[in-house]
Amino acid sequence: MSDAIELEKLGHPSVVVATTQFEAIAKAMSSHFGLPNARTLVLPHPFGGTDPAMLMNWADAAVDDAIALLTGRR
């Protein structure tokens, strides 16, 4: 989170990817580091141990959201 916030401060759009398990932590960290509305893409938990085909489905489903976050359309 802190790296994404530093990139944002330099004018580089950034998106943090977090799973549902870590969403609250990501929000708390973004507030702590001075960017409470940091662009965060939340995906299902867990990544580890999840079938690769399911991970690809999650990634495919998240593409439009990631683009929207980066372009300010969300």
C-alpha positions as CSV (number, residue, x, y, z in Angstrom):
1,M,0.0,0.0,0.0
2,S,2.7,2.5,0.9
3,D,4.4,2.0,-2.5
4,A,1.2,2.7,-4.4
5,I,0.6,5.8,-2.3
6,E,4.1,7.1,-3.0
7,L,3.6,6.4,-6.7
8,E,0.3,8.3,-6.6
9,K,2.0,11.3,-4.9
10,L,4.4,11.3,-7.8
11,G,1.5,11.4,-10.3
12,H,1.6,7.8,-11.3
13,P,-1.8,6.1,-11.1
14,S,-1.6,3.0,-9.0
15,V,-3.9,0.2,-8.0
16,V,-3.4,-2.0,-5.0
17,V,-4.8,-5.5,-5.3
18,A,-6.0,-7.0,-2.0
19,T,-8.2,-10.0,-1.2
20,T,-11.3,-9.7,0.9
21,Q,-9.4,-10.9,3.9
22,F,-7.1,-7.9,3.7
23,E,-9.5,-5.2,2.5
24,A,-9.9,-3.6,5.9
25,I,-6.2,-3.5,6.5
26,A,-5.6,-1.9,3.0
27,K,-8.1,0.8,3.9
28,A,-6.6,1.4,7.3
29,M,-3.1,1.6,5.7
30,S,-4.2,4.0,3.0
31,S,-5.7,6.3,5.5
32,H,-2.6,6.1,7.7
33,F,-0.3,6.9,4.8
34,G,-2.3,9.9,3.8
35,L,-4.4,8.7,0.8
36,P,-7.7,7.4,2.3
37,N,-9.2,7.0,-1.2
38,A,-6.4,4.9,-2.6
39,R,-7.4,2.9,-5.6
40,T,-7.9,-0.6,-4.3
41,L,-9.1,-3.6,-6.3
42,V,-10.5,-6.3,-4.0
43,L,-10.5,-9.9,-5.1
44,P,-11.8,-13.1,-3.5
45,H,-9.7,-14.8,-0.8
46,P,-7.5,-16.8,-0.8
47,F,-5.1,-16.8,-3.8
48,G,-2.9,-19.5,-2.3
49,G,-4.3,-23.0,-2.8
50,T,-7.0,-21.7,-5.3
51,D,-7.2,-23.6,-8.6
52,P,-5.3,-21.7,-11.3
53,A,-8.4,-21.8,-13.6
54,M,-10.4,-20.0,-10.9
55,L,-7.6,-17.4,-10.4
56,M,-7.8,-16.7,-14.1
57,N,-11.6,-16.3,-13.9
58,W,-11.1,-13.8,-11.0
59,A,-8.4,-11.9,-13.0
60,D,-10.5,-11.8,-16.1
61,A,-13.5,-10.5,-14.2
62,A,-11.4,-7.8,-12.6
63,V,-9.9,-6.3,-15.7
64,D,-12.6,-3.8,-16.3
65,D,-12.6,-2.7,-12.7
66,A,-8.8,-2.3,-12.8
67,I,-9.0,-0.1,-15.9
68,A,-11.8,2.0,-14.4
69,L,-9.7,2.6,-11.3
70,L,-6.7,3.6,-13.3
71,T,-8.6,5.9,-15.6
72,G,-10.8,7.5,-12.9
73,R,-14.0,6.0,-14.2
74,R,-14.8,4.4,-10.9
